[in-house]
Amino acid sequence: MNVWLIGATVLLAALLPCGVVLLREPILDALVALELATTLATVALLLLAEGYHRSSYFAVPIVLAFLNVVGVLIFVRFLADRGL
């Protein structure tokens, strides 16, 4: 086990509070928690790719980072239609 894998484990553990906020808070707070969870998951995947020394694993977090931006824009657009 190296420092990259330890960092990824810590970030994955940090997803638990985001899940609690997603389930219990209002929709706008849940959106912020979703953003944070996606960012944490992206960085954790990058750390896992570096920890396992696999360059092919870097494609998934890069695509996830791009889809995160697009997904949030679509989500906020639907929330704006609801008047939230």
Secondary structure, DSSP 4 states (H G I P E B T S, - for coil): --HHHHHHHHHHHTHHHHHHHHHHS-HHHHHHHHHHHHHHHHHHHHHHHHHTT-GGGGHHHHHHHHHHHHHHHHHHHHHHHHT-
